[in-house]
Amino acid sequence: MNEATVAGAPPAAESSSALRSGDVERLGDGQCVGWQLVDQARALLVAAQRELPAGRIRELHSGPAARVETLVARGRAEGVFRTDLPIA
């Protein structure tokens, strides 16, 4: 694996930064993320950590992380998610 492989990998979700109708509800219901997907992402991160510096991995994750933070903030504002824990 090399940086081009990681950078060229398709995103876990559509690349659109706009949140689609129902995203908050599906995430709140636990339907967006399955544990298998989490395990696969963890394995990919472990492989990337062997090849890329930590700063580059953070850079590659900045877009998806921002979308998730926006989604969580919206879910909190709508009362779907807890507010007693930090977003990030």
PDB file of N, CA, C and O in Angstrom:
ATOM      1  N   MET A   1       0.846  -1.170   0.000  1.00  0.00           N
ATOM      2  CA  MET A   1       0.000   0.000   0.000  1.00  0.00           C
ATOM      3  C   MET A   1       0.891   1.232   0.000  1.00  0.00           C
ATOM      4  O   MET A   1       1.932   1.256   0.656  1.00  0.00           O
ATOM      5  N   ASN A   2       0.477   2.248  -0.736  1.00  0.00           N
ATOM      6  CA  ASN A   2       1.223   3.497  -0.740  1.00  0.00           C
ATOM      7  C   ASN A   2       0.254   4.660  -0.646  1.00  0.00           C
ATOM      8  O   ASN A   2      -0.960   4.461  -0.617  1.00  0.00           O
ATOM      9  N   GLU A   3       0.781   5.862  -0.599  1.00  0.00           N
ATOM     10  CA  GLU A   3      -0.075   7.035  -0.424  1.00  0.00           C
ATOM     11  C   GLU A   3      -1.084   7.170  -1.550  1.00  0.00           C
ATOM     12  O   GLU A   3      -2.224   7.566  -1.309  1.00  0.00           O
ATOM     13  N   ALA A   4      -0.687   6.848  -2.780  1.00  0.00           N
ATOM     14  CA  ALA A   4      -1.618   6.945  -3.908  1.00  0.00           C
ATOM     15  C   ALA A   4      -2.791   5.996  -3.714  1.00  0.00           C
ATOM     16  O   ALA A   4      -3.921   6.325  -4.073  1.00  0.00           O
ATOM     17  N   THR A   5      -2.535   4.826  -3.151  1.00  0.00           N
ATOM     18  CA  THR A   5      -3.608   3.874  -2.903  1.00  0.00           C
ATOM     19  C   THR A   5      -4.590   4.426  -1.886  1.00  0.00           C
ATOM     20  O   THR A   5      -5.802   4.358  -2.092  1.00  0.00           O
ATOM     21  N   VAL A   6      -4.080   4.971  -0.795  1.00  0.00           N
ATOM     22  CA  VAL A   6      -4.943   5.525   0.245  1.00  0.00           C
ATOM     23  C   VAL A   6      -5.694   6.740  -0.283  1.00  0.00           C
ATOM     24  O   VAL A   6      -6.903   6.860  -0.086  1.00  0.00           O
ATOM     25  N   ALA A   7      -4.983   7.639  -0.952  1.00  0.00           N
ATOM     26  CA  ALA A   7      -5.615   8.858  -1.459  1.00  0.00           C
ATOM     27  C   ALA A   7      -6.649   8.550  -2.524  1.00  0.00           C
ATOM     28  O   ALA A   7      -7.646   9.262  -2.640  1.00  0.00           O
ATOM     29  N   GLY A   8      -6.425   7.485  -3.315  1.00  0.00           N
ATOM     30  CA  GLY A   8      -7.347   7.147  -4.390  1.00  0.00           C
ATOM     31  C   GLY A   8      -8.457   6.213  -3.980  1.00  0.00           C
ATOM     32  O   GLY A   8      -9.309   5.874  -4.801  1.00  0.00           O
ATOM     33  N   ALA A   9      -8.471   5.786  -2.722  1.00  0.00           N
ATOM     34  CA  ALA A   9      -9.498   4.857  -2.265  1.00  0.00           C
ATOM     35  C   ALA A   9     -10.843   5.555  -2.250  1.00  0.00           C
ATOM     36  O   ALA A   9     -10.930   6.733  -1.901  1.00  0.00           O
ATOM     37  N   PRO A  10     -11.894   4.837  -2.625  1.00  0.00           N
ATOM     38  CA  PRO A  10     -13.219   5.461  -2.596  1.00  0.00           C
ATOM     39  C   PRO A  10     -13.626   5.754  -1.162  1.00  0.00           C
ATOM     40  O   PRO A  10     -13.290   4.992  -0.256  1.00  0.00           O
ATOM     41  N   PRO A  11     -14.348   6.853  -0.943  1.00  0.00           N
ATOM     42  CA  PRO A  11     -14.770   7.192   0.408  1.00  0.00           C
ATOM     43  C   PRO A  11     -15.777   6.181   0.918  1.00  0.00           C
ATOM     44  O   PRO A  11     -16.429   5.497   0.129  1.00  0.00           O
ATOM     45  N   ALA A  12     -15.909   6.081   2.245  1.00  0.00           N
ATOM     46  CA  ALA A  12     -16.850   5.143   2.838  1.00  0.00           C
ATOM     47  C   ALA A  12     -18.286   5.531   2.510  1.00  0.00           C
ATOM     48  O   ALA A  12     -19.160   4.669   2.421  1.00  0.00           O
ATOM     49  N   ALA A  13     -18.528   6.807   2.334  1.00  0.00           N
ATOM     50  CA  ALA A  13     -19.848   7.292   1.963  1.00  0.00           C
ATOM     51  C   ALA A  13     -19.689   8.118   0.692  1.00  0.00           C
ATOM     52  O   ALA A  13     -18.570   8.359   0.238  1.00  0.00           O
ATOM     53  N   GLU A  14     -20.781   8.539   0.134  1.00  0.00           N
ATOM     54  CA  GLU A  14     -20.709   9.378  -1.057  1.00  0.00           C
ATOM     55  C   GLU A  14     -19.860  10.599  -0.759  1.00  0.00           C
ATOM     56  O   GLU A  14     -19.837  11.079   0.374  1.00  0.00           O
ATOM     57  N   SER A  15     -19.161  11.107  -1.770  1.00  0.00           N
ATOM     58  CA  SER A  15     -18.241  12.218  -1.553  1.00  0.00           C
ATOM     59  C   SER A  15     -18.943  13.551  -1.355  1.00  0.00           C
ATOM     60  O   SER A  15     -18.298  14.531  -0.981  1.00  0.00           O
ATOM     61  N   SER A  16     -20.231  13.613  -1.593  1.00  0.00           N
ATOM     62  CA  SER A  16     -20.960  14.855  -1.406  1.00  0.00           C
ATOM     63  C   SER A  16     -20.857  15.307   0.040  1.00  0.00           C
ATOM     64  O   SER A  16     -21.077  14.519   0.960  1.00  0.00           O
ATOM     65  N   SER A  17     -20.523  16.578   0.241  1.00  0.00           N
ATOM     66  CA  SER A  17     -20.415  17.083   1.604  1.00  0.00           C
ATOM     67  C   SER A  17     -21.786  17.446   2.169  1.00  0.00           C
ATOM     68  O   SER A  17     -21.914  17.692   3.369  1.00  0.00           O
ATOM     69  N   ALA A  18     -22.804  17.482   1.322  1.00  0.00           N
ATOM     70  CA  ALA A  18     -24.145  17.802   1.792  1.00  0.00           C
ATOM     71  C   ALA A  18     -24.736  16.608   2.525  1.00  0.00           C
ATOM     72  O   ALA A  18     -24.573  15.462   2.107  1.00  0.00           O
ATOM     73  N   LEU A  19     -25.409  16.888   3.602  1.00  0.00           N
ATOM     74  CA  LEU A  19     -26.077  15.827   4.341  1.00  0.00           C
ATOM     75  C   LEU A  19     -27.419  15.545   3.675  1.00  0.00           C
ATOM     76  O   LEU A  19     -28.160  16.463   3.324  1.00  0.00           O
ATOM     77  N   ARG A  20     -27.711  14.281   3.511  1.00  0.00           N
ATOM     78  CA  ARG A  20     -28.967  13.904   2.874  1.00  0.00           C
ATOM     79  C   ARG A  20     -30.064  13.761   3.928  1.00  0.00           C
ATOM     80  O   ARG A  20     -29.792  13.520   5.104  1.00  0.00           O
ATOM     81  N   SER A  21     -31.287  13.913   3.485  1.00  0.00           N
ATOM     82  CA  SER A  21     -32.428  13.755   4.364  1.00  0.00           C
ATOM     83  C   SER A  21     -32.398  12.369   4.995  1.00  0.00           C
ATOM     84  O   SER A  21     -32.187  11.372   4.304  1.00  0.00           O
ATOM     85  N   GLY A  22     -32.604  12.308   6.281  1.00  0.00           N
ATOM     86  CA  GLY A  22     -32.630  11.032   6.978  1.00  0.00           C
ATOM     87  C   GLY A  22     -31.290  10.582   7.528  1.00  0.00           C
ATOM     88  O   GLY A  22     -31.243   9.591   8.257  1.00  0.00           O
ATOM     89  N   ASP A  23     -30.187  11.274   7.207  1.00  0.00           N
ATOM     90  CA  ASP A  23     -28.864  10.856   7.694  1.00  0.00           C
ATOM     91  C   ASP A  23     -28.825  10.811   9.222  1.00  0.00           C
ATOM     92  O   ASP A  23     -28.353   9.836   9.806  1.00  0.00           O
ATOM     93  N   VAL A  24     -29.314  11.852   9.855  1.00  0.00           N
ATOM     94  CA  VAL A  24     -29.265  11.922  11.317  1.00  0.00           C
ATOM     95  C   VAL A  24     -30.092  10.785  11.916  1.00  0.00           C
ATOM     96  O   VAL A  24     -29.655  10.127  12.860  1.00  0.00           O
ATOM     97  N   GLU A  25     -31.268  10.560  11.376  1.00  0.00           N
ATOM     98  CA  GLU A  25     -32.128   9.515  11.912  1.00  0.00           C
ATOM     99  C   GLU A  25     -31.501   8.129  11.747  1.00  0.00           C
ATOM    100  O   GLU A  25     -31.536   7.320  12.674  1.00  0.00           O
ATOM    101  N   ARG A  26     -30.928   7.853  10.575  1.00  0.00           N
ATOM    102  CA  ARG A  26     -30.300   6.547  10.346  1.00  0.00           C
ATOM    103  C   ARG A  26     -29.096   6.365  11.251  1.00  0.00           C
ATOM    104  O   ARG A  26     -28.892   5.282  11.800  1.00  0.00           O
ATOM    105  N   LEU A  27     -28.290   7.416  11.415  1.00  0.00           N
ATOM    106  CA  LEU A  27     -27.133   7.307  12.285  1.00  0.00           C
ATOM    107  C   LEU A  27     -27.591   7.120  13.720  1.00  0.00           C
ATOM    108  O   LEU A  27     -27.025   6.309  14.453  1.00  0.00           O
ATOM    109  N   GLY A  28     -28.610   7.860  14.124  1.00  0.00           N
ATOM    110  CA  GLY A  28     -29.152   7.728  15.475  1.00  0.00           C
ATOM    111  C   GLY A  28     -29.715   6.341  15.729  1.00  0.00           C
ATOM    112  O   GLY A  28     -29.644   5.843  16.853  1.00  0.00           O
ATOM    113  N   ASP A  29     -30.271   5.716  14.712  1.00  0.00           N
ATOM    114  CA  ASP A  29     -30.817   4.367  14.846  1.00  0.00           C
ATOM    115  C   ASP A  29     -29.738   3.300  14.744  1.00  0.00           C
ATOM    116  O   ASP A  29     -30.021   2.120  14.953  1.00  0.00           O
ATOM    117  N   GLY A  30     -28.513   3.688  14.428  1.00  0.00           N
ATOM    118  CA  GLY A  30     -27.429   2.724  14.314  1.00  0.00           C
ATOM    119  C   GLY A  30     -27.423   1.984  12.990  1.00  0.00           C
ATOM    120  O   GLY A  30     -26.801   0.928  12.883  1.00  0.00           O
ATOM    121  N   GLN A  31     -28.103   2.512  11.976  1.00  0.00           N
ATOM    122  CA  GLN A  31     -28.198   1.821  10.697  1.00  0.00           C
ATOM    123  C   GLN A  31     -27.116   2.239   9.711  1.00  0.00           C
ATOM    124  O   GLN A  31     -26.952   1.583   8.682  1.00  0.00           O
ATOM    125  N   CYS A  32     -26.371   3.308   9.987  1.00  0.00           N
ATOM    126  CA  CYS A  32     -25.367   3.786   9.030  1.00  0.00           C
ATOM    127  C   CYS A  32     -24.070   2.994   9.103  1.00  0.00           C
ATOM    128  O   CYS A  32     -23.403   2.794   8.088  1.00  0.00           O
ATOM    129  N   VAL A  33     -23.717   2.549  10.289  1.00  0.00           N
ATOM    130  CA  VAL A  33     -22.410   1.933  10.461  1.00  0.00           C
ATOM    131  C   VAL A  33     -22.588   0.554  11.071  1.00  0.00           C
ATOM    132  O   VAL A  33     -23.222   0.404  12.115  1.00  0.00           O
ATOM    133  N   GLY A  34     -22.024  -0.456  10.413  1.00  0.00           N
ATOM    134  CA  GLY A  34     -22.017  -1.808  10.967  1.00  0.00           C
ATOM    135  C   GLY A  34     -20.650  -2.093  11.548  1.00  0.00           C
ATOM    136  O   GLY A  34     -19.656  -1.487  11.150  1.00  0.00           O
ATOM    137  N   TRP A  35     -20.603  -3.020  12.494  1.00  0.00           N
ATOM    138  CA  TRP A  35     -19.327  -3.320  13.134  1.00  0.00           C
ATOM    139  C   TRP A  35     -18.322  -3.910  12.162  1.00  0.00           C
ATOM    140  O   TRP A  35     -17.118  -3.733  12.351  1.00  0.00           O
ATOM    141  N   GLN A  36     -18.776  -4.606  11.126  1.00  0.00           N
ATOM    142  CA  GLN A  36     -17.831  -5.128  10.132  1.00  0.00           C
ATOM    143  C   GLN A  36     -17.129  -3.993   9.412  1.00  0.00           C
ATOM    144  O   GLN A  36     -15.923  -4.061   9.173  1.00  0.00           O
ATOM    145  N   LEU A  37     -17.862  -2.963   9.068  1.00  0.00           N
ATOM    146  CA  LEU A  37     -17.270  -1.809   8.395  1.00  0.00           C
ATOM    147  C   LEU A  37     -16.249  -1.135   9.307  1.00  0.00           C
ATOM    148  O   LEU A  37     -15.180  -0.725   8.854  1.00  0.00           O
ATOM    149  N   VAL A  38     -16.576  -1.022  10.579  1.00  0.00           N
ATOM    150  CA  VAL A  38     -15.642  -0.425  11.540  1.00  0.00           C
ATOM    151  C   VAL A  38     -14.365  -1.256  11.604  1.00  0.00           C
ATOM    152  O   VAL A  38     -13.266  -0.703  11.623  1.00  0.00           O
ATOM    153  N   ASP A  39     -14.502  -2.563  11.637  1.00  0.00           N
ATOM    154  CA  ASP A  39     -13.333  -3.439  11.702  1.00  0.00           C
ATOM    155  C   ASP A  39     -12.480  -3.319  10.443  1.00  0.00           C
ATOM    156  O   ASP A  39     -11.252  -3.300  10.523  1.00  0.00           O
ATOM    157  N   GLN A  40     -13.126  -3.238   9.282  1.00  0.00           N
ATOM    158  CA  GLN A  40     -12.383  -3.079   8.024  1.00  0.00           C
ATOM    159  C   GLN A  40     -11.646  -1.741   8.003  1.00  0.00           C
ATOM    160  O   GLN A  40     -10.499  -1.671   7.561  1.00  0.00           O
ATOM    161  N   ALA A  41     -12.297  -0.688   8.476  1.00  0.00           N
ATOM    162  CA  ALA A  41     -11.661   0.630   8.504  1.00  0.00           C
ATOM    163  C   ALA A  41     -10.460   0.621   9.443  1.00  0.00           C
ATOM    164  O   ALA A  41      -9.434   1.238   9.155  1.00  0.00           O
ATOM    165  N   ARG A  42     -10.592  -0.077  10.559  1.00  0.00           N
ATOM    166  CA  ARG A  42      -9.483  -0.171  11.509  1.00  0.00           C
ATOM    167  C   ARG A  42      -8.297  -0.885  10.870  1.00  0.00           C
ATOM    168  O   ARG A  42      -7.152  -0.467  11.042  1.00  0.00           O
ATOM    169  N   ALA A  43      -8.571  -1.964  10.130  1.00  0.00           N
ATOM    170  CA  ALA A  43      -7.493  -2.700   9.464  1.00  0.00           C
ATOM    171  C   ALA A  43      -6.813  -1.822   8.411  1.00  0.00           C
ATOM    172  O   ALA A  43      -5.592  -1.873   8.264  1.00  0.00           O
ATOM    173  N   LEU A  44      -7.583  -1.025   7.684  1.00  0.00           N
ATOM    174  CA  LEU A  44      -7.016  -0.123   6.688  1.00  0.00           C
ATOM    175  C   LEU A  44      -6.150   0.940   7.368  1.00  0.00           C
ATOM    176  O   LEU A  44      -5.077   1.279   6.868  1.00  0.00           O
ATOM    177  N   LEU A  45      -6.608   1.460   8.492  1.00  0.00           N
ATOM    178  CA  LEU A  45      -5.824   2.459   9.217  1.00  0.00           C
ATOM    179  C   LEU A  45      -4.493   1.872   9.696  1.00  0.00           C
ATOM    180  O   LEU A  45      -3.454   2.525   9.599  1.00  0.00           O
ATOM    181  N   VAL A  46      -4.525   0.658  10.204  1.00  0.00           N
ATOM    182  CA  VAL A  46      -3.292   0.012  10.659  1.00  0.00           C
ATOM    183  C   VAL A  46      -2.306  -0.100   9.497  1.00  0.00           C
ATOM    184  O   VAL A  46      -1.119   0.183   9.661  1.00  0.00           O
ATOM    185  N   ALA A  47      -2.792  -0.510   8.327  1.00  0.00           N
ATOM    186  CA  ALA A  47      -1.921  -0.619   7.148  1.00  0.00           C
ATOM    187  C   ALA A  47      -1.388   0.746   6.734  1.00  0.00           C
ATOM    188  O   ALA A  47      -0.211   0.878   6.398  1.00  0.00           O
ATOM    189  N   ALA A  48      -2.245   1.760   6.755  1.00  0.00           N
ATOM    190  CA  ALA A  48      -1.817   3.108   6.369  1.00  0.00           C
ATOM    191  C   ALA A  48      -0.769   3.647   7.345  1.00  0.00           C
ATOM    192  O   ALA A  48       0.167   4.334   6.936  1.00  0.00           O
ATOM    193  N   GLN A  49      -0.925   3.337   8.628  1.00  0.00           N
ATOM    194  CA  GLN A  49       0.024   3.823   9.629  1.00  0.00           C
ATOM    195  C   GLN A  49       1.426   3.259   9.415  1.00  0.00           C
ATOM    196  O   GLN A  49       2.413   3.864   9.834  1.00  0.00           O
ATOM    197  N   ARG A  50       1.511   2.112   8.771  1.00  0.00           N
ATOM    198  CA  ARG A  50       2.827   1.541   8.478  1.00  0.00           C
ATOM    199  C   ARG A  50       3.524   2.278   7.336  1.00  0.00           C
ATOM    200  O   ARG A  50       4.750   2.242   7.230  1.00  0.00           O
ATOM    201  N   GLU A  51       2.748   2.943   6.485  1.00  0.00           N
ATOM    202  CA  GLU A  51       3.287   3.549   5.265  1.00  0.00           C
ATOM    203  C   GLU A  51       3.306   5.074   5.257  1.00  0.00           C
ATOM    204  O   GLU A  51       4.123   5.678   4.562  1.00  0.00           O
ATOM    205  N   LEU A  52       2.425   5.693   6.012  1.00  0.00           N
ATOM    206  CA  LEU A  52       2.259   7.152   5.932  1.00  0.00           C
ATOM    207  C   LEU A  52       2.517   7.812   7.277  1.00  0.00           C
ATOM    208  O   LEU A  52       2.257   7.217   8.322  1.00  0.00           O
ATOM    209  N   PRO A  53       3.029   9.045   7.257  1.00  0.00           N
ATOM    210  CA  PRO A  53       3.173   9.780   8.513  1.00  0.00           C
ATOM    211  C   PRO A  53       1.794  10.148   9.080  1.00  0.00           C
ATOM    212  O   PRO A  53       0.826  10.288   8.333  1.00  0.00           O
ATOM    213  N   ALA A  54       1.719  10.301  10.396  1.00  0.00           N
ATOM    214  CA  ALA A  54       0.449  10.601  11.063  1.00  0.00           C
ATOM    215  C   ALA A  54      -0.213  11.861  10.504  1.00  0.00           C
ATOM    216  O   ALA A  54      -1.434  11.905  10.355  1.00  0.00           O
ATOM    217  N   GLY A  55       0.581  12.876  10.197  1.00  0.00           N
ATOM    218  CA  GLY A  55       0.019  14.121   9.649  1.00  0.00           C
ATOM    219  C   GLY A  55      -0.697  13.904   8.326  1.00  0.00           C
ATOM    220  O   GLY A  55      -1.739  14.508   8.071  1.00  0.00           O
ATOM    221  N   ARG A  56      -0.140  13.042   7.485  1.00  0.00           N
ATOM    222  CA  ARG A  56      -0.767  12.760   6.184  1.00  0.00           C
ATOM    223  C   ARG A  56      -2.071  11.982   6.371  1.00  0.00           C
ATOM    224  O   ARG A  56      -3.038  12.215   5.646  1.00  0.00           O
ATOM    225  N   ILE A  57      -2.103  11.075   7.324  1.00  0.00           N
ATOM    226  CA  ILE A  57      -3.335  10.327   7.592  1.00  0.00           C
ATOM    227  C   ILE A  57      -4.417  11.285   8.090  1.00  0.00           C
ATOM    228  O   ILE A  57      -5.565  11.203   7.654  1.00  0.00           O
ATOM    229  N   ARG A  58      -4.054  12.195   9.005  1.00  0.00           N
ATOM    230  CA  ARG A  58      -5.029  13.196   9.481  1.00  0.00           C
ATOM    231  C   ARG A  58      -5.527  14.052   8.321  1.00  0.00           C
ATOM    232  O   ARG A  58      -6.719  14.347   8.233  1.00  0.00           O
ATOM    233  N   GLU A  59      -4.626  14.448   7.439  1.00  0.00           N
ATOM    234  CA  GLU A  59      -5.007  15.263   6.280  1.00  0.00           C
ATOM    235  C   GLU A  59      -6.007  14.505   5.402  1.00  0.00           C
ATOM    236  O   GLU A  59      -7.002  15.078   4.958  1.00  0.00           O
ATOM    237  N   LEU A  60      -5.747  13.238   5.155  1.00  0.00           N
ATOM    238  CA  LEU A  60      -6.637  12.430   4.313  1.00  0.00           C
ATOM    239  C   LEU A  60      -8.006  12.217   4.965  1.00  0.00           C
ATOM    240  O   LEU A  60      -9.000  12.015   4.267  1.00  0.00           O
ATOM    241  N   HIS A  61      -8.060  12.261   6.289  1.00  0.00           N
ATOM    242  CA  HIS A  61      -9.314  12.052   7.005  1.00  0.00           C
ATOM    243  C   HIS A  61     -10.049  13.348   7.327  1.00  0.00           C
ATOM    244  O   HIS A  61     -11.165  13.304   7.845  1.00  0.00           O
ATOM    245  N   SER A  62      -9.457  14.482   7.037  1.00  0.00           N
ATOM    246  CA  SER A  62     -10.054  15.753   7.459  1.00  0.00           C
ATOM    247  C   SER A  62     -11.428  16.008   6.840  1.00  0.00           C
ATOM    248  O   SER A  62     -12.327  16.491   7.528  1.00  0.00           O
ATOM    249  N   GLY A  63     -11.607  15.700   5.576  1.00  0.00           N
ATOM    250  CA  GLY A  63     -12.913  15.915   4.927  1.00  0.00           C
ATOM    251  C   GLY A  63     -14.001  15.046   5.513  1.00  0.00           C
ATOM    252  O   GLY A  63     -15.033  15.564   5.941  1.00  0.00           O
ATOM    253  N   PRO A  64     -13.802  13.719   5.548  1.00  0.00           N
ATOM    254  CA  PRO A  64     -14.826  12.854   6.156  1.00  0.00           C
ATOM    255  C   PRO A  64     -15.062  13.188   7.627  1.00  0.00           C
ATOM    256  O   PRO A  64     -16.204  13.159   8.086  1.00  0.00           O
ATOM    257  N   ALA A  65     -14.015  13.501   8.364  1.00  0.00           N
ATOM    258  CA  ALA A  65     -14.175  13.833   9.784  1.00  0.00           C
ATOM    259  C   ALA A  65     -15.035  15.086   9.949  1.00  0.00           C
ATOM    260  O   ALA A  65     -15.875  15.146  10.848  1.00  0.00           O
ATOM    261  N   ALA A  66     -14.835  16.069   9.104  1.00  0.00           N
ATOM    262  CA  ALA A  66     -15.636  17.295   9.176  1.00  0.00           C
ATOM    263  C   ALA A  66     -17.104  16.997   8.889  1.00  0.00           C
ATOM    264  O   ALA A  66     -17.988  17.550   9.542  1.00  0.00           O
ATOM    265  N   ARG A  67     -17.367  16.125   7.914  1.00  0.00           N
ATOM    266  CA  ARG A  67     -18.759  15.756   7.610  1.00  0.00           C
ATOM    267  C   ARG A  67     -19.412  15.046   8.791  1.00  0.00           C
ATOM    268  O   ARG A  67     -20.571  15.315   9.107  1.00  0.00           O
ATOM    269  N   VAL A  68     -18.685  14.142   9.449  1.00  0.00           N
ATOM    270  CA  VAL A  68     -19.235  13.437  10.606  1.00  0.00           C
ATOM    271  C   VAL A  68     -19.485  14.407  11.753  1.00  0.00           C
ATOM    272  O   VAL A  68     -20.516  14.327  12.420  1.00  0.00           O
ATOM    273  N   GLU A  69     -18.547  15.324  11.987  1.00  0.00           N
ATOM    274  CA  GLU A  69     -18.736  16.307  13.054  1.00  0.00           C
ATOM    275  C   GLU A  69     -19.965  17.175  12.789  1.00  0.00           C
ATOM    276  O   GLU A  69     -20.710  17.495  13.715  1.00  0.00           O
ATOM    277  N   THR A  70     -20.179  17.555  11.531  1.00  0.00           N
ATOM    278  CA  THR A  70     -21.363  18.337  11.161  1.00  0.00           C
ATOM    279  C   THR A  70     -22.634  17.530  11.410  1.00  0.00           C
ATOM    280  O   THR A  70     -23.619  18.052  11.931  1.00  0.00           O
ATOM    281  N   LEU A  71     -22.602  16.264  11.037  1.00  0.00           N
ATOM    282  CA  LEU A  71     -23.753  15.390  11.235  1.00  0.00           C
ATOM    283  C   LEU A  71     -24.057  15.211  12.725  1.00  0.00           C
ATOM    284  O   LEU A  71     -25.217  15.269  13.131  1.00  0.00           O
ATOM    285  N   VAL A  72     -23.028  14.995  13.532  1.00  0.00           N
ATOM    286  CA  VAL A  72     -23.219  14.828  14.971  1.00  0.00           C
ATOM    287  C   VAL A  72     -23.735  16.123  15.587  1.00  0.00           C
ATOM    288  O   VAL A  72     -24.629  16.089  16.433  1.00  0.00           O
ATOM    289  N   ALA A  73     -23.189  17.258  15.177  1.00  0.00           N
ATOM    290  CA  ALA A  73     -23.665  18.548  15.700  1.00  0.00           C
ATOM    291  C   ALA A  73     -25.142  18.743  15.369  1.00  0.00           C
ATOM    292  O   ALA A  73     -25.915  19.203  16.209  1.00  0.00           O
ATOM    293  N   ARG A  74     -25.528  18.395  14.158  1.00  0.00           N
ATOM    294  CA  ARG A  74     -26.935  18.522  13.765  1.00  0.00           C
ATOM    295  C   ARG A  74     -27.810  17.574  14.581  1.00  0.00           C
ATOM    296  O   ARG A  74     -28.897  17.947  15.024  1.00  0.00           O
ATOM    297  N   GLY A  75     -27.334  16.356  14.775  1.00  0.00           N
ATOM    298  CA  GLY A  75     -28.085  15.396  15.573  1.00  0.00           C
ATOM    299  C   GLY A  75     -28.263  15.863  17.014  1.00  0.00           C
ATOM    300  O   GLY A  75     -29.315  15.657  17.621  1.00  0.00           O
ATOM    301  N   ARG A  76     -27.231  16.488  17.547  1.00  0.00           N
ATOM    302  CA  ARG A  76     -27.322  17.029  18.907  1.00  0.00           C
ATOM    303  C   ARG A  76     -28.324  18.176  18.959  1.00  0.00           C
ATOM    304  O   ARG A  76     -29.130  18.272  19.884  1.00  0.00           O
ATOM    305  N   ALA A  77     -28.262  19.044  17.954  1.00  0.00           N
ATOM    306  CA  ALA A  77     -29.181  20.191  17.913  1.00  0.00           C
ATOM    307  C   ALA A  77     -30.632  19.734  17.793  1.00  0.00           C
ATOM    308  O   ALA A  77     -31.540  20.385  18.310  1.00  0.00           O
ATOM    309  N   GLU A  78     -30.844  18.608  17.105  1.00  0.00           N
ATOM    310  CA  GLU A  78     -32.202  18.082  16.916  1.00  0.00           C
ATOM    311  C   GLU A  78     -32.634  17.171  18.063  1.00  0.00           C
ATOM    312  O   GLU A  78     -33.746  16.641  18.054  1.00  0.00           O
ATOM    313  N   GLY A  79     -31.753  16.989  19.053  1.00  0.00           N
ATOM    314  CA  GLY A  79     -32.104  16.172  20.200  1.00  0.00           C
ATOM    315  C   GLY A  79     -31.995  14.675  19.964  1.00  0.00           C
ATOM    316  O   GLY A  79     -32.495  13.884  20.765  1.00  0.00           O
ATOM    317  N   VAL A  80     -31.344  14.275  18.870  1.00  0.00           N
ATOM    318  CA  VAL A  80     -31.195  12.856  18.542  1.00  0.00           C
ATOM    319  C   VAL A  80     -29.986  12.259  19.246  1.00  0.00           C
ATOM    320  O   VAL A  80     -30.011  11.087  19.623  1.00  0.00           O
ATOM    321  N   PHE A  81     -28.920  13.048  19.431  1.00  0.00           N
ATOM    322  CA  PHE A  81     -27.688  12.571  20.058  1.00  0.00           C
ATOM    323  C   PHE A  81     -27.482  13.226  21.412  1.00  0.00           C
ATOM    324  O   PHE A  81     -27.980  14.318  21.687  1.00  0.00           O
ATOM    325  N   ARG A  82     -26.738  12.530  22.238  1.00  0.00           N
ATOM    326  CA  ARG A  82     -26.382  13.052  23.551  1.00  0.00           C
ATOM    327  C   ARG A  82     -25.576  14.332  23.412  1.00  0.00           C
ATOM    328  O   ARG A  82     -24.878  14.543  22.420  1.00  0.00           O
ATOM    329  N   THR A  83     -25.684  15.173  24.417  1.00  0.00           N
ATOM    330  CA  THR A  83     -24.903  16.423  24.411  1.00  0.00           C
ATOM    331  C   THR A  83     -23.900  16.492  25.562  1.00  0.00           C
ATOM    332  O   THR A  83     -23.189  17.486  25.704  1.00  0.00           O
ATOM    333  N   ASP A  84     -23.839  15.446  26.383  1.00  0.00           N
ATOM    334  CA  ASP A  84     -22.953  15.481  27.550  1.00  0.00           C
ATOM    335  C   ASP A  84     -21.533  15.001  27.234  1.00  0.00           C
ATOM    336  O   ASP A  84     -20.686  14.964  28.127  1.00  0.00           O
ATOM    337  N   LEU A  85     -21.262  14.636  25.985  1.00  0.00           N
ATOM    338  CA  LEU A  85     -19.935  14.190  25.573  1.00  0.00           C
ATOM    339  C   LEU A  85     -19.437  15.094  24.442  1.00  0.00           C
ATOM    340  O   LEU A  85     -20.241  15.628  23.680  1.00  0.00           O
ATOM    341  N   PRO A  86     -18.114  15.268  24.329  1.00  0.00           N
ATOM    342  CA  PRO A  86     -17.585  16.113  23.245  1.00  0.00           C
ATOM    343  C   PRO A  86     -17.814  15.467  21.871  1.00  0.00           C
ATOM    344  O   PRO A  86     -17.880  14.243  21.762  1.00  0.00           O
ATOM    345  N   ILE A  87     -17.933  16.287  20.836  1.00  0.00           N
ATOM    346  CA  ILE A  87     -18.126  15.778  19.472  1.00  0.00           C
ATOM    347  C   ILE A  87     -16.869  15.091  18.990  1.00  0.00           C
ATOM    348  O   ILE A  87     -16.939  14.014  18.398  1.00  0.00           O
ATOM    349  N   ALA A  88     -15.720  15.695  19.233  1.00  0.00           N
ATOM    350  CA  ALA A  88     -14.456  15.105  18.742  1.00  0.00           C
ATOM    351  C   ALA A  88     -13.497  14.894  19.876  1.00  0.00           C
ATOM    352  O   ALA A  88     -12.386  14.409  19.663  1.00  0.00           O
TER     353      ALA A  88
END
